[in-house]
Amino acid sequence: MAGSRRLALPRRAQVEADADGQPQTVQGRAVDAIRETWLLEDRWWTDEPLRRRYWEVVGTGGVNRVVFHDLIEGGWWLQR
């Protein structure tokens, strides 16, 4: 389909986490609260499995964000 694009593609994120892996800052802004966290394990039967720890955080000013840490390749990503 010409002109179509995927929605909600993750973008690289700058995250500082504590020793337990919990985000303390996202994109340079303090995390005021963790609303939810979950683990996604998918495609384990393929050559390209997914294993990610997601965090829904509330940052300074009440901004809600979802970030994830790629547990296979490393790195943090901003989902929205």
Secondary structure as UniProt FT lines:
FT   TURN            2..3
FT   STRAND          11..12
FT   STRAND          15..17
FT   TURN            19..20
FT   STRAND          23..26
FT   TURN            27..28
FT   STRAND          29..42
FT   TURN            44..45
FT   STRAND          50..59
FT   HELIX           60..62
FT   STRAND          64..70
FT   TURN            71..73
FT   STRAND          76..78
//
